[in-house]
Amino acid sequence: SLDEVKQLSKDDILELLGIELGPVRLKCALLSLKVLKAGVYGIKEEEG
């Protein structure tokens, strides 16, 4: 649900990946979270 997506954190994403990442790869790995949250909050603004 949208509420579950809003609750996702950096730590949740890293746990799902299950591997250690260096600083450069960390930024790449978290890009999906950033885009997902931007989409969720964008949807909410259009509905309101």
C-alpha positions as CSV (number, residue, x, y, z in Angstrom):
1,S,0.0,0.0,0.0
2,L,1.0,3.6,-0.2
3,D,1.4,3.8,3.5
4,E,3.9,0.9,3.5
5,V,5.9,2.6,0.7
6,K,6.1,5.8,2.8
7,Q,7.5,3.8,5.7
8,L,10.3,2.3,3.7
9,S,13.7,3.4,4.8
10,K,17.3,3.3,3.6
11,D,17.9,0.4,6.0
12,D,15.0,-1.6,4.6
13,I,16.4,-1.3,1.1
14,L,19.9,-2.3,2.1
15,E,18.5,-5.3,4.0
16,L,16.5,-6.4,0.9
17,L,19.6,-6.2,-1.2
18,G,21.5,-8.4,1.2
19,I,25.0,-7.3,0.2
20,E,27.5,-4.7,1.5
21,L,27.8,-1.6,-0.7
22,G,30.5,1.0,-1.0
23,P,29.6,4.7,-1.0
24,V,29.2,5.0,-4.8
25,R,27.0,1.9,-5.1
26,L,25.0,3.0,-2.1
27,K,23.8,6.0,-3.9
28,C,22.8,3.8,-6.9
29,A,21.0,1.4,-4.7
30,L,19.0,4.1,-3.0
31,L,17.9,5.8,-6.2
32,S,15.0,3.4,-6.5
33,L,13.8,4.4,-3.1
34,K,14.1,8.1,-3.9
35,V,12.1,7.6,-7.2
36,L,9.5,5.5,-5.5
37,K,8.9,8.0,-2.8
38,A,8.8,10.9,-5.3
39,G,6.1,9.0,-7.2
40,V,4.0,8.3,-4.1
41,Y,4.1,11.8,-2.8
42,G,3.4,13.1,-6.3
43,I,0.3,11.0,-6.5
44,K,-0.9,12.2,-3.2
45,E,-0.5,15.9,-4.2
46,E,-2.6,15.3,-7.4
47,E,-5.4,13.6,-5.5
48,G,-5.6,16.4,-2.9
